[in-house]
Amino acid sequence: MQPHSIVIVSVHTPREKVWGELIEISTAGVTLRAIDINSFDEFVRQVLHPEGDGDRMGLPTLFLPMLRIERISLDEPCGSIPSLADIFERKVGESLKSYLAQFS
């Protein structure tokens, strides 16, 4: 996996999955711009309908220590099931990578 890949990271203690853009993998851990996968629909909703003064929101930068990492997988389609990045692009009209580039 390369930097800027869109990934899903499964972690434990507490058990959760996060989805977003991979920034770096090191022996210490993984740095991502990501959200909890359970917040995906809310994130898309906020991108489409920003609150307040209309500012668009990015993804927070997270560091997950390697001791918590169970699995890192690419967010990719599986047969007829689209990836979360594909769903984001279909709903927002812009790829996730393109959208996040404005916050770099």
C-alpha positions as CSV (number, residue, x, y, z in Angstrom):
1,M,0.0,0.0,0.0
2,Q,1.3,3.4,-1.0
3,P,0.7,6.8,0.6
4,H,-2.6,8.4,-0.6
5,S,-4.2,4.9,-1.0
6,I,-7.8,4.8,0.3
7,V,-7.9,2.1,3.0
8,I,-9.9,0.5,5.7
9,V,-8.0,-0.1,8.9
10,S,-9.3,-2.6,11.5
11,V,-8.1,-2.0,15.1
12,H,-8.7,-3.4,18.5
13,T,-8.9,-2.1,22.1
14,P,-11.4,-0.7,21.4
15,R,-12.5,-2.5,18.3
16,E,-13.3,-0.2,15.4
17,K,-12.7,0.3,11.7
18,V,-11.5,3.6,10.2
19,W,-11.7,4.6,6.5
20,G,-9.7,7.2,4.8
21,E,-6.5,8.2,3.1
22,L,-3.2,6.5,4.1
23,I,-0.5,9.1,4.9
24,E,2.3,6.8,6.2
25,I,3.0,3.4,7.5
26,S,6.0,2.9,9.8
27,T,7.0,0.4,12.5
28,A,5.5,2.7,15.1
29,G,2.1,2.8,13.4
30,V,-0.2,4.2,10.7
31,T,-1.0,7.8,10.0
32,L,-4.2,8.5,8.1
33,R,-6.7,11.2,7.4
34,A,-9.7,9.1,8.3
35,I,-13.1,8.7,10.1
36,D,-14.8,5.8,11.9
37,I,-16.5,3.8,9.2
38,N,-19.8,4.1,11.1
39,S,-19.6,7.9,10.4
40,F,-19.3,7.5,6.6
41,D,-22.9,8.5,5.8
42,E,-22.8,11.5,8.1
43,F,-19.5,12.6,6.6
44,V,-21.0,12.5,3.1
45,R,-24.0,14.4,4.3
46,Q,-21.8,17.1,5.8
47,V,-19.8,17.3,2.6
48,L,-22.9,17.8,0.6
49,H,-24.6,20.2,3.0
50,P,-22.0,22.1,5.0
51,E,-23.3,23.8,8.2
52,G,-22.5,27.3,9.3
53,D,-20.6,29.5,6.9
54,G,-20.4,26.9,4.2
55,D,-16.8,25.7,4.9
56,R,-16.2,22.2,3.6
57,M,-14.8,19.7,6.0
58,G,-11.8,17.4,5.6
59,L,-10.9,14.3,7.5
60,P,-9.0,14.4,10.8
61,T,-5.5,13.2,10.9
62,L,-5.1,10.1,13.1
63,F,-2.2,8.1,14.3
64,L,-2.9,4.4,15.2
65,P,-0.1,2.6,17.0
66,M,1.0,-0.7,15.3
67,L,0.0,-2.6,18.5
68,R,-3.7,-1.8,17.8
69,I,-3.6,-2.7,14.1
70,E,-5.3,-5.9,13.1
71,R,-5.6,-5.4,9.4
72,I,-5.2,-2.8,6.6
73,S,-7.1,-3.3,3.4
74,L,-7.5,-1.3,0.3
75,D,-10.9,0.2,-0.2
76,E,-11.8,-1.4,-3.5
77,P,-14.9,-2.8,-5.1
78,C,-15.7,-6.5,-4.7
79,G,-17.8,-7.8,-7.6
80,S,-20.9,-5.7,-7.8
81,I,-20.3,-4.1,-4.4
82,P,-18.8,-0.7,-4.8
83,S,-15.9,0.7,-2.6
84,L,-16.7,3.4,-0.1
85,A,-14.6,5.7,-2.2
86,D,-16.8,4.9,-5.2
87,I,-19.9,5.6,-3.2
88,F,-18.4,8.9,-2.0
89,E,-17.7,9.9,-5.6
90,R,-21.1,8.9,-6.9
91,K,-22.9,10.9,-4.1
92,V,-20.5,14.0,-4.1
93,G,-19.5,14.1,-7.7
94,E,-15.8,14.3,-6.9
95,S,-13.3,11.6,-6.0
96,L,-12.2,11.4,-2.4
97,K,-8.6,12.1,-3.3
98,S,-9.6,15.2,-5.3
99,Y,-11.8,16.4,-2.4
100,L,-9.1,15.9,0.2
101,A,-6.4,17.6,-1.9
102,Q,-8.0,21.0,-1.1
103,F,-7.1,20.4,2.6
104,S,-3.4,19.5,2.0
